[in-house]
Amino acid sequence: MTIGALALLVHGGTENWSSARWKARFDEVCRDRRVLLPDATVDPAEVHYAAVWKPRPGELAAFPNLRVIFNLGAGVDALMADASLPNVPLVRVAVSDLTGRMTEYVTLHVLMHHRQELYLRESQREKRWAPRYQWAAGAITVGIMGMGTLGANAAEVLARIGFRVVGWSRSAKQVDGVECFAGKEQLGAFLRETNILVCLLPLTPDTRHILNRDVFAGLNRNSPMGAPVLINAGRGGLQDEADILRALDDGTLGAASLDVFETEPLPQVSPFWNHPKVVLTPHNAADTDPDEISKYVAQQIERFEAGGALENVVDRRRGY
Ligand SMILES: NC(=O)c1ccc[n+]([C@@H]2O[C@H](COP(=O)([O-])OP(=O)(O)OC[C@H]3O[C@@H](n4cnc5c(N)ncnc54)[C@H](OP(=O)(O)O)[C@@H]3O)[C@@H](O)[C@H]2O)c1
């Protein structure tokens, strides 16, 4: 029996995500299979699987016998933009390592704003001993947009810390300890409850620029924190950046933590770099380890070849 090869097409990511590191991990977990980097000489017909991160448009269409595409991250927006993407199952990553790292990022930033860290660091720099009233976590409602793999886990941890948590998704959900809202009709009600807005949505035609002026104006301002806060760790395309800057400057938003931007790397001229109300990180909220993901992909291939079902297959109509 011929064992189909696995093509590894990884462009970008941190040094932890170098092609060489991915190849070493995949060679270990796919022992009988040829794992190929883009420069390998191979008959494209031998490639049955592709593990990819930001493949170039058209790169995947070169493999006529492709059976499954594994995206090495959770978000598939870059792939969905490739009109020549082969019509085979597209699997995204949902592993506990990634989920745990995103929950760390969300918890860190929610706590940072709740505990007034921007004010306290500024006081320290200026040698001002000026304590401010610190309210309890229960006085703040965190609203999570996107109650999927990542959002649901962050919601659970934040609720355990003592925050009131509300969630918003496309379909209705029941989650213990979290008041859930769904669909466009309930977006307003969700925002009216929310003091800290955490966005963990996928980028799709329906969600592009959803983080805009109307949404910020709909947030709740009646907590001890006053002006609401935005935390976006989804995708840059979810946010209208001019609206964020205007909302920060006119007080509609009190602060923002941004991990993702419309243009990455963030251009030097961007006003976000020096904005006193912005905490920014270079798209590494959840920089998952290749070890965990390569095992997840190898297990899926094994199960698929034994006639089992693939997990976390993207619904191409919904775009996530
Ligand atoms: N910054 C980083 O380092 C980083 C790392 C990993 C992932 N991400 C981003 O995080 C996103 C979420 O990942 P995930 O694994 O949690 O995805 P997921 O499990 O697919 O969850 C997506 C959630 O968004 C909801 N949703 C989608 N479209 C919607 C719409 N139009 N209106 C309302 N809700 C909508 C879904 O609703 P339903 O539950 O009703 O389907 C679901 O609850 C990824 O797509 C990626 O862009 C960023």
The ligand as an SDF file (V2000), in Angstrom:
LIG
                    3D

 48 52  0  0  0  0  0  0  0  0999 V2000
   -4.4810   35.8950   18.6010 N   0  0  0  0  0  0  0  0  0  0  0  0
   -4.1490   34.6170   18.5540 C   0  0  0  0  0  0  0  0  0  0  0  0
   -3.0080   34.2470   18.8660 O   0  0  0  0  0  0  0  0  0  0  0  0
   -5.2000   33.6090   18.1790 C   0  0  0  0  0  0  0  0  0  0  0  0
   -4.9320   32.2560   18.4300 C   0  0  0  0  0  0  0  0  0  0  0  0
   -5.9200   31.3210   18.1410 C   0  0  0  0  0  0  0  0  0  0  0  0
   -7.1310   31.7270   17.6060 C   0  0  0  0  0  0  0  0  0  0  0  0
   -7.3680   33.0470   17.3530 N   0  0  0  0  0  0  0  0  0  0  0  0
   -8.6730   33.4760   16.7870 C   0  0  0  0  0  0  0  0  0  0  0  0
   -9.7210   33.0380   17.6510 O   0  0  0  0  0  0  0  0  0  0  0  0
  -10.8270   32.6410   16.8430 C   0  0  0  0  0  0  0  0  0  0  0  0
  -11.7660   31.7430   17.6190 C   0  0  0  0  0  0  0  0  0  0  0  0
  -11.1930   30.4580   17.8210 O   0  0  0  0  0  0  0  0  0  0  0  0
  -12.0640   29.2270   18.3910 P   0  0  0  0  0  0  0  0  0  0  0  0
  -11.2070   28.0300   18.3460 O   0  0  0  0  0  0  0  0  0  0  0  0
  -12.7150   29.5950   19.6760 O   0  0  0  0  0  0  0  0  0  0  0  0
  -13.1910   29.1540   17.2430 O   0  0  0  0  0  0  0  0  0  0  0  0
  -14.5890   28.3810   17.3020 P   0  0  0  0  0  0  0  0  0  0  0  0
  -14.5440   27.2520   18.2620 O   0  0  0  0  0  0  0  0  0  0  0  0
  -14.9620   28.1090   15.8940 O   0  0  0  0  0  0  0  0  0  0  0  0
  -15.5940   29.4720   17.9110 O   0  0  0  0  0  0  0  0  0  0  0  0
  -16.0220   30.5790   17.2060 C   0  0  0  0  0  0  0  0  0  0  0  0
  -17.1610   31.2330   17.9950 C   0  0  0  0  0  0  0  0  0  0  0  0
  -17.5580   32.4390   17.3210 O   0  0  0  0  0  0  0  0  0  0  0  0
  -18.9580   32.4030   17.1260 C   0  0  0  0  0  0  0  0  0  0  0  0
  -19.3290   33.1150   15.8960 N   0  0  0  0  0  0  0  0  0  0  0  0
  -18.8610   32.9100   14.6380 C   0  0  0  0  0  0  0  0  0  0  0  0
  -19.4780   33.7470   13.7610 N   0  0  0  0  0  0  0  0  0  0  0  0
  -20.3360   34.4850   14.4920 C   0  0  0  0  0  0  0  0  0  0  0  0
  -21.2740   35.4980   14.1810 C   0  0  0  0  0  0  0  0  0  0  0  0
  -21.4490   35.9330   12.9140 N   0  0  0  0  0  0  0  0  0  0  0  0
  -22.0290   36.0270   15.1840 N   0  0  0  0  0  0  0  0  0  0  0  0
  -21.8830   35.5830   16.4510 C   0  0  0  0  0  0  0  0  0  0  0  0
  -21.0110   34.6100   16.8300 N   0  0  0  0  0  0  0  0  0  0  0  0
  -20.2590   34.0780   15.8480 C   0  0  0  0  0  0  0  0  0  0  0  0
  -19.3070   30.9430   17.0170 C   0  0  0  0  0  0  0  0  0  0  0  0
  -20.6980   30.7670   17.2600 O   0  0  0  0  0  0  0  0  0  0  0  0
  -21.3540   29.2790   17.3030 P   0  0  0  0  0  0  0  0  0  0  0  0
  -20.8270   28.6670   18.5860 O   0  0  0  0  0  0  0  0  0  0  0  0
  -22.7950   29.5300   17.3420 O   0  0  0  0  0  0  0  0  0  0  0  0
  -20.8460   28.5660   16.0660 O   0  0  0  0  0  0  0  0  0  0  0  0
  -18.3970   30.3500   18.0910 C   0  0  0  0  0  0  0  0  0  0  0  0
  -18.9920   30.4840   19.3640 O   0  0  0  0  0  0  0  0  0  0  0  0
  -10.1380   31.9830   15.6350 C   0  0  0  0  0  0  0  0  0  0  0  0
  -10.9920   31.9690   14.5040 O   0  0  0  0  0  0  0  0  0  0  0  0
   -8.9200   32.8680   15.4130 C   0  0  0  0  0  0  0  0  0  0  0  0
   -9.2180   33.8960   14.4930 O   0  0  0  0  0  0  0  0  0  0  0  0
   -6.4140   33.9940   17.6340 C   0  0  0  0  0  0  0  0  0  0  0  0
  1  2  1  0
  2  3  2  0
  2  4  1  0
  4  5  1  0
  4 48  2  0
  5  6  2  0
  6  7  1  0
  7  8  2  0
  8  9  1  0
  8 48  1  0
  9 10  1  0
  9 46  1  0
 10 11  1  0
 11 12  1  0
 11 44  1  0
 12 13  1  0
 13 14  1  0
 14 15  2  0
 14 16  1  0
 14 17  1  0
 17 18  1  0
 18 19  2  0
 18 20  1  0
 18 21  1  0
 21 22  1  0
 22 23  1  0
 23 24  1  0
 23 42  1  0
 24 25  1  0
 25 26  1  0
 25 36  1  0
 26 27  1  0
 26 35  1  0
 27 28  2  0
 28 29  1  0
 29 30  1  0
 29 35  2  0
 30 31  1  0
 30 32  2  0
 32 33  1  0
 33 34  2  0
 34 35  1  0
 36 37  1  0
 36 42  1  0
 37 38  1  0
 38 39  2  0
 38 40  1  0
 38 41  1  0
 42 43  1  0
 44 45  1  0
 44 46  1  0
 46 47  1  0
M  CHG  2   8   1  16  -1
M  END
$$$$
